[in-house]
Amino acid sequence: MRRWARAARIPEDSLQGRMAVLGAAAVADVAIAVTAGALLTAVVCLALVFLGHRVSWRGRHRARTAAGQAVLGLLIAGCLVYLVSDLTIGLFGGSLPQAKFALLSQAVTSFDLKSRRNLFTHLWHSAVILYVAALFAWNPFFLPFVLGWAGCLFAFLYFTRRERAGAPWGRTARWTVAWLAIGGVLFVVTPHFAGRPIAVPLLVSIPVSDNASPEIIPSVLPLVGGQPGTQDSQSINLRIRGRLGDEVMFRVRAAAPGYWRAYTLQRYTGRSWSRRQSASLPIPPVSVGLTAVDEGPAIGGLPQSFFIERPLPAEVLVAYPVQELYFPARGLALVETGTIHSPVPLRRGINYSAVSAVRDLSPQRLRQAGPIDATLHDRDLEVPASVPGRVAVLARKVSAGGATEYDRVHAITNYLRTNYRYSLDTPRLPSDADAVDQFLFSDRVGFCEQFASALTVMLRTQGIPARMAVGYSTGEQDTLTGSFTVRARDAHAWVEVLFPEIGWVPFDASPGFSDMPANHLPARWLLSDLSPQHAFSSLGGAPGGIAGAGAGLFAVVLAVALAVAWRRSRRLARTREVRAYIWAQRWLRLTRLRARAPAETPDEHLAAMRTVAPDVAAALAPLVVALEQASYAGRPIEPRSSLPVLGAATRHRVSTSAPTRTPSAT
């Protein structure tokens, strides 16, 4: 503790080291300005950081005053007041309060950087800001910021250690490079965790509330046929199909792909779908142990983090079924269909996380499902009178060979995928026609809502409960960042089918999409998906390709490290005398005494020890003599007899009084 306090009082005179810390702060501030859009705050705080470093450099040898410390304390308290007020009531606009708090506190502390420890703390403060900026980074263009910050870190370590006499920079550099290489390899090859998050995810957005600003007016979920302005905007009109744009709606970080579900529609009228009134349960912002009605046990969890880019309706997008939710709002409600209602529509900047259940939905497990009790699910079996009888006849004919519910569902799904064409250019629905009948027997071409409608109605005619699910498909995956970019054109509809004792299982009859878009477990074990094909496949493909490349890189690094260690051990020619002297040096370091510097000879180190610790030097002298005689005279001597004497001497010094050290020793 005395050494730590003394280090905090010694001014840091390395100008290059200070410039490296300033560069790290600049990199972090620019990164958060680019990724999070906090341009004005980042520029102002960066200017204050430059001024603070200038003040700290000029006053590094002046003692701190009580008035100056009081002013800094008041400024930090002001930053905390800003954080709390902006988080709770949005006093300053409610835009990224935690990120701006990090920027402001960094600007304040930059005016009091005197010692190396202060600079090191300031360096890691900029690392926290870089981490917050990384939360909003969804593509590889963020990598230059990380590399720039790492370069500033190494420059700081180099220039500050160079000022110290005899500092073993070369050994530190080798360990740093090895640490970075091994850490980078492990980052590439280690899969994401399988299960719940280790801690509650960081929420960077302001909590939403009922008194949100009125100018934030959301657009309806941009699905084809959405009816804005109606009492129940969550409905689909099957008469027309619109063109969806390429604008980004939201982004997702997830350990595996999934369908991002918003809500379900149960009532079919022959020309449209709408939602039924369902019972709901209020849930807190941090909800653990959520389970929807009729859902079976889970075998794992799929973690996800969402960032909203454009206004969306008041349904929380998440992979179904959800187990845990971390959402910045009070007044959430969980509907029995698994839909989660937010008190206000989702606006840009809202960031939330969830963990969804991963169930065993293998064909073998689904074939073991029990019989369906139609009386408990009559609402999910309703078919309007407008549906012609030939729809039921076709469904019965297609599924005739199915022995189980899963076989019948799979047969109808596969029939629609192989005998009908997916297209956005479809004829308009005649005013007197049923949408499903028109699609099956006349047009034979349609979009996702028509495929989902046909599958749902055909299953219901066979006594299988089914409903339409609405949301977004997976989107564009970035394997480097582990994220999915979801655009307006990814809006999608699919079908959920009830299997007793298992729950509602998703099926998708649209060609070009996964026929069973269920949640998958992230890879649990190191290199669990490694295969020769994956190892040498393109890195832009499956995650197994990245794992294989990382495994190969890790093997190469490990082989090189072992070869270097073996060659070094052979070059040292560690005789008994050399090994004994090395053990003595380790003992000195263990007891906090001065060990030999790389630039010292054993005699020079022994001479220095005689002025610092004579008793320890007397015990070390026979080892030095034995080492010199074995190296130059070729007369081996038993040196280990001096090790107990050295240990006794150092233990005696440590137990009686604190050793006196020279500045170079500390």
Summary of the structure (lengths in Angstrom):
residues: 666
radius of gyration: 33.7
end to end distance: 13.1
largest distance: 110.4
contacts: 2126
relative contact order: 0.09
helix: 46%
strand: 15%
